[in-house]
């Protein structure tokens, strides 16, 4: 009977609109949740087969949530280097355990509010641990990058910038062409710093003495280093055939051998330092112009002191780099971006994370910016995709639809009462 059908159709409307209101309430509640993807209610008619072409049998309506996981939220900059967002497609890989074992869920999220915990593991506000490919000392990623076992929790503890002994140095200075070789003190000095194998610094004084026209003797000395005779070389720093350009005539590269250090510092002995004084016809090293000596105009060396960890940086490619106070930088992880053929088929979990399902398809781990994946936005967070104005509008229409469904039920009830009274 159509009256009963109308009543049950109204009941289905109440259920569908209640479901829609639940979705709206969740969206509004998560308007400030980082990386939250709003959902909408999708309504479908439920049709029953009429007995004849002249009668109608009501079916009703059903609803189900429609996820918007593939929608991009606005990116907002922050002052934290480990706040991460993705500009474009893809999701970060996270795990519920810092040391994943069998039974620990590997999940995917856009909520990139990561902070180091007490153990140095990067964990977001929901307690999920960021996963990355470890980078070895040669800068290589692990083999089998598509396997979920190729990733591990990103950890930034116990990092230090190891010292590096100086093996190469380049210096530049102008040696005055007007200098008189017979001057009682025809020399100039300038000091540079090098590092030994323990990261200790040592000052080296370079002495430049003019011995003849265009010829200078370069010597090196240090109060706490024995150079085994030291660097003592006579170099010609001008080229009379290229019209006295002031540039060296030959490549001025000398090797300085450290034979020993002052007792007690424990550094390795026999450390060779290659000193580059300039190339033939180049003006980057020693030159011989008619100008005053002002010290080193160029001074570079590749040694480093011991470095303390000061923080991390993340590139658009997802490379996590440790930064040390000695100037050293070391790539330690690269963050994979998880791609799915159907992001909206993922199963939502508490904590703004998702699980792979048969509907979503298998995950594909890619490097950021490749294979259609987005790039990593460091020091940024993705905001919720919820639009409050839109949600309030939906709330109003949902309330009206719910009220209308109740009216259908009450009107059907009144019609049944009329029918019952007619029988009496």
C-alpha positions as CSV (number, residue, x, y, z in Angstrom):
1,X,0.0,0.0,0.0
2,X,1.4,3.4,-1.0
3,X,0.6,5.0,2.4
4,X,2.7,2.5,4.2
5,X,5.4,2.9,1.5
6,X,5.3,6.7,1.9
7,X,5.8,6.3,5.7
8,X,8.8,4.0,5.3
9,X,10.2,6.3,2.6
10,X,10.0,9.1,5.1
11,X,11.8,6.9,7.6
12,X,14.6,6.3,5.1
13,X,14.8,10.0,4.5
14,X,15.3,10.6,8.3
15,X,18.1,8.0,8.3
16,X,19.8,9.4,5.2
17,X,19.7,13.0,6.4
18,X,20.9,12.0,9.9
19,X,23.9,10.3,8.2
20,X,24.5,13.5,6.2
21,X,24.3,15.6,9.4
22,X,26.9,13.3,11.0
23,X,29.3,13.9,8.0
24,X,28.7,17.7,8.2
25,X,29.4,17.7,12.0
26,X,32.7,15.8,11.5
27,X,33.8,18.3,8.8
28,X,33.0,21.3,11.0
29,X,34.8,19.7,14.0
30,X,37.9,19.2,11.9
31,X,38.0,22.6,10.2
32,X,41.4,23.2,11.9
33,X,42.8,19.7,11.6
34,X,46.0,19.6,9.7
35,X,45.7,17.6,6.4
36,X,42.0,16.8,7.0
37,X,40.0,15.8,3.9
38,X,36.4,16.7,4.1
39,X,33.7,14.2,3.1
40,X,30.2,14.7,1.6
41,X,27.0,12.7,1.7
42,X,26.1,10.9,-1.5
43,X,22.4,10.2,-1.9
44,X,21.0,7.3,-4.0
45,X,17.4,6.4,-4.7
46,X,16.0,3.1,-3.6
47,X,13.5,1.8,-6.1
48,X,10.9,-1.0,-5.7
49,X,9.1,-2.6,-8.7
50,X,5.5,-1.3,-9.0
51,X,2.8,-4.0,-9.5
52,X,1.2,-2.2,-12.5
53,X,1.9,0.8,-14.6
54,X,-0.9,2.7,-12.9
55,X,0.5,2.4,-9.3
56,X,3.6,3.7,-7.6
57,X,5.4,1.9,-4.8
58,X,7.8,4.2,-2.8
59,X,11.3,3.0,-2.3
60,X,13.1,5.8,-0.3
61,X,16.6,7.1,-0.2
62,X,20.0,5.9,1.0
63,X,23.2,7.8,1.7
64,X,26.8,7.0,2.1
65,X,30.0,9.2,2.7
66,X,31.9,10.3,-0.3
67,X,35.6,10.9,0.6
68,X,37.6,13.8,-0.9
69,X,41.1,12.4,-0.1
70,X,42.4,13.5,-3.5
71,X,41.6,17.2,-2.8
72,X,44.4,19.7,-2.2
73,X,44.2,21.9,0.9
74,X,45.8,25.3,1.2
75,X,49.5,25.3,2.3
76,X,50.4,27.5,5.2
77,X,54.0,28.4,6.0
78,X,55.4,27.7,9.5
79,X,58.7,28.3,11.3
80,X,59.4,24.6,12.0
81,X,61.7,22.8,9.5
82,X,60.1,19.5,10.2
83,X,56.6,20.7,9.4
84,X,55.9,19.1,6.0
85,X,53.2,19.3,3.3
86,X,52.8,17.9,-0.1
87,X,52.1,20.1,-3.1
88,X,50.3,17.9,-5.5
89,X,49.4,14.2,-5.4
90,X,50.6,11.6,-2.9
91,X,50.9,10.9,0.8
92,X,53.6,10.5,3.4
93,X,54.3,7.0,4.7
94,X,53.9,6.6,8.5
95,X,53.8,3.7,10.9
96,X,52.1,3.3,14.3
97,X,55.4,2.0,15.7
98,X,58.8,3.5,15.8
99,X,60.3,0.0,15.2
100,X,57.8,-1.6,12.9
101,X,57.2,-5.4,13.3
102,X,54.7,-7.8,11.9
103,X,51.2,-6.6,12.9
104,X,52.1,-2.9,13.0
105,X,50.1,-1.0,10.4
106,X,51.8,0.9,7.7
107,X,49.6,3.9,7.0
108,X,49.5,7.0,4.8
109,X,48.8,10.6,5.7
110,X,48.9,14.2,4.6
111,X,49.2,15.4,8.2
112,X,52.8,16.5,8.3
113,X,53.1,18.1,11.7
114,X,56.3,16.1,12.6
115,X,58.4,16.7,15.7
116,X,61.3,14.6,17.2
117,X,60.3,12.6,20.2
118,X,62.5,11.8,23.2
119,X,64.4,9.2,21.0
120,X,64.8,11.6,18.1
121,X,62.1,9.8,16.0
122,X,60.0,12.2,13.9
123,X,56.3,11.7,15.0
124,X,53.2,13.7,14.1
125,X,50.5,14.9,16.4
126,X,48.5,11.7,16.0
127,X,51.6,9.7,17.2
128,X,52.5,8.2,13.8
129,X,56.1,7.9,12.9
130,X,57.4,9.3,9.6
131,X,59.1,6.7,7.3
132,X,61.9,7.3,4.9
133,X,64.6,5.6,2.8
134,X,67.9,5.8,4.6
135,X,70.8,7.3,2.6
136,X,74.2,5.7,3.0
137,X,77.5,7.5,3.3
138,X,78.0,7.4,-0.5
139,X,74.6,9.1,-1.0
140,X,72.8,5.9,-2.3
141,X,69.2,4.8,-1.5
142,X,68.5,1.2,-0.5
143,X,67.8,-1.4,-3.2
144,X,64.2,-2.5,-3.7
145,X,62.6,0.9,-3.0
146,X,59.1,-0.4,-3.8
147,X,59.2,-2.9,-0.9
148,X,57.7,-1.5,2.3
149,X,60.6,-3.0,4.1
150,X,62.9,-0.5,2.4
151,X,61.8,2.3,4.6
152,X,62.5,3.0,8.3
153,X,61.5,5.6,10.9
154,X,63.3,8.9,10.3
155,X,65.6,9.5,13.3
156,X,67.6,12.6,14.0
157,X,69.4,11.6,17.2
158,X,73.1,10.8,17.8
159,X,74.1,12.8,14.7
160,X,77.4,14.6,14.6
161,X,79.6,16.2,12.0
162,X,82.8,14.3,12.0
163,X,86.0,16.3,11.6
164,X,87.8,16.3,8.3
165,X,91.5,16.9,8.0
166,X,92.7,19.5,5.6
167,X,94.1,18.0,2.4
168,X,93.6,20.8,-0.1
169,X,94.1,24.6,0.2
170,X,94.1,27.4,-2.3
171,X,95.3,30.9,-1.5
172,X,95.4,34.1,-3.4
173,X,97.3,37.4,-2.8
174,X,98.9,40.2,-4.8
175,X,102.6,40.4,-4.4
176,X,103.7,44.0,-5.2
177,X,105.7,44.2,-8.5
178,X,107.3,47.4,-7.2
179,X,108.9,45.6,-4.2
180,X,112.7,46.1,-4.1
181,X,114.5,42.7,-3.7
182,X,117.4,44.5,-1.9
183,X,115.1,45.9,0.8
184,X,116.3,44.8,4.2
185,X,112.9,43.3,4.9
186,X,111.3,42.5,1.5
187,X,108.7,40.1,2.8
188,X,105.0,39.9,3.6
189,X,103.1,37.5,5.8
190,X,99.6,36.3,6.2
191,X,98.0,33.5,8.3
192,X,95.6,30.7,7.4
193,X,94.0,27.9,9.5
194,X,94.0,24.2,8.7
195,X,92.5,21.2,10.7
196,X,94.1,17.9,11.7
197,X,92.5,14.5,11.8
198,X,91.0,15.2,15.2
199,X,89.4,18.5,14.1
200,X,91.9,20.6,16.0
201,X,92.8,23.9,14.3
202,X,96.4,25.0,13.5
203,X,97.5,28.4,12.2
204,X,100.0,28.5,9.3
205,X,101.9,31.6,8.5
206,X,102.9,32.1,4.9
207,X,105.9,34.3,4.2
208,X,106.4,35.9,0.8
209,X,109.9,37.2,0.1
210,X,111.0,38.7,-3.2
211,X,114.4,37.4,-4.3
212,X,114.7,38.8,-7.8
213,X,112.6,40.4,-10.5
214,X,109.3,38.5,-10.7
215,X,110.6,35.8,-8.4
216,X,109.2,35.3,-4.9
217,X,110.0,32.6,-2.3
218,X,107.0,31.2,-0.4
219,X,107.5,29.6,2.9
220,X,105.1,28.2,5.5
221,X,105.6,27.8,9.2
222,X,103.5,27.0,12.3
223,X,104.2,27.1,16.1
224,X,102.8,23.6,16.7
225,X,103.4,21.8,13.4
226,X,106.6,20.4,11.9
227,X,106.4,20.5,8.2
228,X,109.6,18.5,7.7
229,X,111.4,21.4,6.2
230,X,108.3,23.3,5.4
231,X,107.1,24.7,2.1
232,X,109.9,26.6,0.6
233,X,109.4,27.2,-3.1
234,X,110.6,29.9,-5.5
235,X,107.8,30.8,-7.9
236,X,107.7,33.1,-10.9
237,X,104.5,35.1,-10.7
238,X,104.6,37.2,-13.9
239,X,104.8,36.4,-17.6
240,X,107.0,38.8,-19.5
241,X,105.9,37.2,-22.9
242,X,102.1,37.9,-22.3
243,X,103.1,41.7,-21.8
244,X,103.6,41.5,-18.0
245,X,100.0,40.6,-17.2
246,X,100.9,39.8,-13.6
247,X,99.5,36.2,-13.8
248,X,101.7,33.1,-13.1
249,X,103.6,31.5,-15.9
250,X,103.1,27.9,-14.6
251,X,100.6,26.1,-12.3
252,X,101.8,26.9,-8.8
253,X,100.8,23.8,-6.8
254,X,102.9,22.7,-3.9
255,X,102.5,19.9,-1.4
256,X,103.0,20.5,2.2
257,X,103.7,17.4,4.4
258,X,102.9,17.6,8.1
259,X,105.6,15.4,9.7
260,X,104.4,15.7,13.3
261,X,102.3,17.7,15.8
262,X,103.0,19.2,19.2
263,X,103.1,16.4,21.8
264,X,99.8,15.3,23.4
265,X,97.2,16.2,20.8
266,X,97.0,12.7,19.4
267,X,96.4,13.7,15.8
268,X,97.6,11.5,13.0
269,X,101.0,12.3,11.5
270,X,102.0,12.4,7.8
271,X,99.1,14.5,6.8
272,X,99.6,16.0,3.3
273,X,98.1,19.3,2.3
274,X,98.2,20.4,-1.3
275,X,98.6,24.1,-1.6
276,X,97.3,25.7,-4.8
277,X,99.0,29.1,-5.4
278,X,97.3,29.7,-8.8
279,X,97.1,28.4,-12.3
280,X,99.0,29.5,-15.4
281,X,97.5,32.7,-16.9
282,X,94.9,32.9,-14.1
283,X,94.3,35.6,-11.6
284,X,92.8,33.6,-8.8
285,X,96.0,32.8,-7.0
286,X,99.2,34.8,-6.6
287,X,99.5,37.8,-8.9
288,X,102.3,40.4,-9.4
289,X,100.7,43.9,-9.9
290,X,101.9,47.3,-8.9
291,X,99.7,47.4,-5.8
292,X,100.1,47.1,-2.1
293,X,100.1,43.7,-0.3
294,X,96.8,43.5,1.6
295,X,96.9,39.9,2.8
296,X,95.0,37.0,1.3
297,X,92.4,37.9,-1.3
298,X,91.4,34.2,-1.5
299,X,91.6,31.5,1.1
300,X,89.9,28.1,0.8
301,X,90.5,24.8,2.6
302,X,88.5,21.6,2.8
303,X,89.1,20.7,6.5
304,X,86.4,20.8,9.2
305,X,86.3,20.9,13.0
306,X,84.1,18.5,14.9
307,X,80.5,19.5,14.4
308,X,77.5,19.5,16.7
309,X,74.0,18.7,15.3
310,X,72.0,21.9,15.0
311,X,68.9,20.8,13.0
312,X,67.5,19.4,9.8
313,X,66.4,20.8,6.5
314,X,64.1,19.1,3.9
315,X,64.2,19.7,0.2
316,X,61.4,19.7,-2.3
317,X,62.6,16.3,-3.4
318,X,62.1,15.0,0.2
319,X,65.8,14.7,1.1
320,X,66.3,15.1,4.8
321,X,69.6,16.8,5.5
322,X,71.4,17.0,8.9
323,X,73.1,20.4,9.5
324,X,76.1,20.8,11.9
325,X,77.7,23.8,13.4
326,X,81.0,23.2,11.6
327,X,79.3,23.9,8.2
328,X,79.0,20.2,7.3
329,X,75.7,19.0,5.8
330,X,74.8,15.3,5.4
331,X,71.9,13.7,3.6
332,X,70.4,11.1,5.9
333,X,67.0,10.2,4.5
334,X,64.7,10.7,1.5
335,X,61.0,10.7,2.0
336,X,59.0,8.4,-0.4
337,X,55.7,9.7,-1.7
338,X,53.0,7.0,-1.8
339,X,50.7,7.0,-4.8
340,X,47.4,5.1,-5.3
341,X,45.3,4.6,-8.4
342,X,42.2,5.6,-6.3
343,X,43.0,7.8,-3.3
344,X,39.3,8.0,-2.4
345,X,39.2,4.2,-2.0
346,X,41.5,4.4,1.1
347,X,40.2,3.3,4.5
348,X,40.1,6.2,7.0
349,X,41.7,5.6,10.4
350,X,41.7,7.7,13.6
351,X,44.6,10.2,13.5
352,X,43.9,11.5,10.0
353,X,45.6,8.5,8.4
354,X,44.6,5.9,5.8
355,X,45.0,2.2,5.1
356,X,45.4,0.6,1.7
357,X,42.3,-1.3,0.5
358,X,41.4,-3.3,-2.6
359,X,39.4,-0.4,-3.9
360,X,42.4,2.0,-3.5
361,X,44.8,-0.3,-5.3
362,X,48.3,-1.1,-4.2
363,X,50.6,1.7,-3.1
364,X,53.5,2.8,-5.3
365,X,56.5,4.5,-3.6
366,X,58.0,7.2,-5.7
367,X,60.5,10.0,-5.2
368,X,58.9,13.4,-4.8
369,X,58.2,15.1,-8.1
370,X,58.3,12.0,-10.2
371,X,55.6,9.6,-11.6
372,X,52.9,12.2,-11.1
373,X,53.6,12.7,-7.4
374,X,53.8,16.1,-5.8
375,X,56.8,17.8,-4.2
376,X,57.5,18.2,-0.6
377,X,56.9,21.7,0.9
378,X,59.1,22.1,3.9
379,X,58.2,24.4,6.8
380,X,54.6,24.2,5.7
381,X,51.4,22.5,6.7
382,X,48.4,21.5,4.6
383,X,45.2,23.0,6.0
384,X,41.8,21.2,6.1
385,X,39.8,21.2,2.9
386,X,36.6,22.0,4.9
387,X,34.8,25.2,3.8
388,X,32.7,26.4,6.7
389,X,30.3,28.5,4.5
390,X,29.6,25.4,2.4
391,X,29.1,23.2,5.4
392,X,26.7,25.7,7.0
393,X,24.7,25.8,3.8
394,X,24.6,22.0,3.7
395,X,23.5,22.0,7.4
396,X,20.5,24.2,6.6
397,X,19.4,22.1,3.6
398,X,19.9,18.9,5.6
399,X,17.8,20.2,8.4
400,X,15.0,21.2,6.0
401,X,15.1,17.8,4.3
402,X,15.0,16.1,7.7
403,X,12.0,18.2,8.8
404,X,10.3,17.4,5.4
405,X,10.8,13.6,6.0
406,X,9.2,13.9,9.4
407,X,6.2,15.7,7.8
408,X,5.9,12.8,5.4
409,X,5.6,10.4,8.3
410,X,3.1,12.5,10.3
411,X,1.0,13.1,7.2
412,X,1.0,9.3,6.3
413,X,0.0,8.6,9.9
414,X,-2.9,11.0,9.6
415,X,-4.1,9.3,6.4
416,X,-4.0,5.9,8.1
417,X,-6.0,7.3,10.9
418,X,-8.6,8.6,8.5
419,X,-8.7,5.2,6.8
420,X,-9.2,3.5,10.2
421,X,-12.0,5.9,11.2
422,X,-13.7,5.2,7.8
423,X,-13.9,1.5,8.6
424,X,-15.5,2.2,12.0
